[in-house]
């Protein structure tokens, strides 16, 4: 236990040092879509998931959590985001033996933008924009049922009319879990190579969760995304008869960070019958009210998760 604790603290300090060294020289950030939370269940819990990380959504928050996923899991999510932007994600994970796991993921957005060359109500034409990141994750339990480390390598691509960029980035995470208590940390979007000189929105997450009962968990997380001020995120999940999940979360944005307010959602689980008795299906819905400033409107996320 002591070894796991010191390893975890080292990971967190390394992540903090990496963040500080890069953010001090932060210029224009590329791949801003990486700041969008790509999953329904964590979003409904206010984004507090780095210290919970117990399903396939771990690939987007903390890859170290993949060793907690007992079955193969496949998930797909769709988000009708603000200003007509469409956003979706997908991931798959499975165990490799008792102490290792792998996962693959993809996330991205696309939209149509009107082009005008003069001050007129009529558009000249439209052009499509798209951005995506595809990742390969791995996790290993250094101390089985106690301490795991994980990493993700991902390819990033953006196309904005005549401007495009691509590159490679990495995520690292750690997770301690014992007696219903979990502590997790991750550093994400570490730029390894980009086709331009822009920085990526480096993300630092640190948080924990506590399993109050078999069917209820609370979570909290500190999040720093790119050059923006941090946010403090809190979430609660309660399952009723193992079929219906009720989730609620709250985010507090520090400084000029607009990420503040309630979020909520539900989950519905169904179990397969012959010949699919070894499968179960879960639909997760998350609702985030629009911010009071800007009139950007509410956003919804819906996802389907299959365990087999």
BELHUSUL-V433049 format. One line per field, one symbol per residue. burial: # if it has 9 or more other C-alpha atoms within 8 Angstrom, else .. A space follows every 10 residues. Layout:
burial: ???
This chain:
burial: ...##..#.. ##..##..#. ..#..#..#. ##.....### ########## #########. #######.#. .######### ##..###### #####...## ########## ##.###.... ..#..##### ########## #....##### ########## ...####### #######... ########## #..#...### ########## ##..###### ######..## ########## ..######## ####..#.## #########. .#....#.## ########## #....#.### #######.
